Structures are given as structure tokens and as C-alpha cells.
């Protein structure tokens, strides 16, 4: 395994670096990196609906779409990000997160894995995780709130009220915590990075790797051609005749439809769900289909829904079409 510390704090470059490593390295890779103030949105999210646009513009906070599903997260220099890249099928969310939990436990922090993708301390979240697959490779990455500015986090993210349905705690500030607050002994963020990197190197018998000049050139090109583009980060959102959002066992899902003469002519799915295959392929199944429960249920039952919307049932999905 290669261990890479990426010193860049440019969110556009760093998201491009992940994609570059996933698609061009054959070795397993562990990478640590930090972003300057930014909101990183999930691949399938409607960016404009996930952020406080006025606050983001006022603070010149970058909004960048990542390769993986899941929800929007706020990054700053008090936030440490980690990435594992390896062979497809090499582990689930809990398996990839285990080294992070272990190193925190060795530091005296009672970290645990809970829910579908969260790392918690005393019932408060300090890390969310997400994955994507490219050919025979898998990328798993997560955030580690170490000493982030919680007020900025709360202000930058526009909270979807569906995420708090049937929950007593209502604010983002009360649901998350910084690792620094739970350390028995004080530690800076750079010291924390060193400890995590040393732990993973030892556990995985890994070697250090620095990006070559050619690596940096290719990452910069991907940054400039994709990750800084409005089309990737926001894209054009056509107006739809019907929109419905709901909370499912696999996350929040929003269905947008245009129907002409009783048939679906356009469809767009947003949400913080996870997907093994491209959601655009799932959307394509419905183009031209009659807009009625029988026809759409037939489509949903004819495919492996879990490949496109992980842990979402046919019944849950069908209710979002009407």
C-alpha cells in the first residue's frame, strides 16, 4: 500500500486527486488531505438545495461536487479527510473505517461506527463516509472533524428538515462534535495527521509516496477541466412538472418528473443515497414509460434496485413517483 499526504488545501485539486488516483494507480492507496473552507456535495445531490447560498457567496466558500454519493459536508483546515483506494470488494463501510476508530481508541477517544456510514463519539457524529466504484477499484473516503469551526459548518449547510424527522435534536451544531474536544491530551491538527498516517503505515505495512511531476500535471488538468466547472458542481436543473422528496431506509431521495401525454419524458433523481451504478442509467429506464403505478412498479421490479439506490425498497421508491 502507498501512503500519500497531499499538502494541497485547494478543494478542486484535492477532489481531482482522488479521481486521478482511483483511475490511474494499481496499488492500494491511503491518502490524508485537507481542504480550505468549502462545501463538498454528494454526487447525486441538488447543490443549490443543500447550501446557504448567501452565506457561501459572502464568505467565498467553494462548492465542489465529489465522485461519491451521500450528503453535503463542510470542510475547513480543522477538518482532516482520509481516502482508501483498493480492489473492489475489499471491504464495506465498517471495514474501511476500522483503522480510524482504532487509532482514535489508542488516543483515548471512545469512537464507534454507527448507522449506515457515521463515526460517532458519545452519540455525536465526527465523520461521515462514502464510496464509489470504478471498474475493479473502490474508493472509500471520509471526513474527520478535528477542530472545525462549527458555526461556519452550521451556517454553510442548509439543513433538509426530512433528516430530522422524528428526532428530538434539531440543529446541526448539536449533532456533531470535534475530535479535539475528546482527546485526553492536547494535540494540533498536524500532529493528529502524523499520528493517523504513522498508524496506518504500521498496520498496513505501507510505504510513503509523493506525487510525481506527471501526477501533479494530470491532476491539475482534471481540476481545470472538470472540478472547477459550474456544469459539474451545479449543472443545469430543468423545471419539472412533479417533484417529491422522501426519507427512505437508504437516505433522502427526491424524484423530479416531466410527463407528456401520459408518459414520462424527463426524470432526475437527487438525494444523499449511495449508488453502485450510475443513477443516470436508472433514470433512463423510465423514459417513455406510462405514468401509472402498474407500469412504474413493473420497471422497479425488473431491475436490481439496490445497484442504483442502496437499501431503498421498491415500495419506498414507488411512493415517490406519485
C-alpha positions, 0 to 999 in steps of 0.5 A: 500500500502507498501512503500519500499526504497531499499538502494541497488545501485547494478543494478542486485539486484535492477532489481531482486527486482522488479521481486521478488516483482511483483511475490511474494507480494499481496499488492500494492507496491511503491518502490524508488531505485537507481542504480550505473552507468549502462545501463538498456535495454528494454526487447525486445531490441538488447543490443549490438545495443543500447550501446557504447560498448567501452565506457561501457567496459572502464568505467565498466558500467553494462548492465542489461536487465529489465522485461519491454519493451521500450528503453535503459536508463542510470542510475547513483546515480543522477538518482532516479527510482520509481516502482508501483506494483498493480492489473492489470488494475489499471491504464495506463501510465498517471495514474501511473505517476500522483503522480510524476508530482504532487509532482514535481508541489508542488516543483515548477517544471512545469512537464507534461506527454507527448507522449506515456510514457515521463515526460517532463519539458519545452519540455525536457524529465526527465523520461521515463516509462514502464510496464509489466504484470504478471498474475493479477499484473502490474508493472509500473516503471520509471526513474527520472533524478535528477542530472545525469551526462549527458555526461556519459548518452550521451556517454553510449547510442548509439543513433538509428538515426530512433528516430530522424527522422524528428526532428530538435534536434539531440543529446541526451544531448539536449533532456533531462534535470535534475530535479535539474536544475528546482527546485526553491530551492536547494535540494540533491538527498536524500532529493528529495527521502524523499520528493517523498516517504513522498508524496506518503505515504500521498496520498496513505495512505501507510505504510513503509516496509523493506525487510525481511531476506527471501526477501533479500535471494530470491532476491539475488538468482534471481540476481545470477541466472538470472540478472547477466547472459550474456544469459539474458542481451545479449543472443545469436543473430543468423545471419539472412538472412533479417533484417529491422528496422522501426519507427512505431506509437508504437516505433522502431521495427526491424524484423530479418528473416531466410527463407528456401525454401520459408518459414520462419524458424527463426524470432526475433523481437527487438525494444523499443515497449511495449508488453502485451504478450510475443513477443516470442509467436508472433514470433512463429506464423510465423514459417513455414509460406510462405514468401509472403505478402498474407500469412504474412498479413493473420497471422497479421490479425488473431491475436490481434496485439496490445497484442504483439506490442502496437499501431503498425498497421498491415500495419506498421508491414507488411512493415517490413517483406519485 
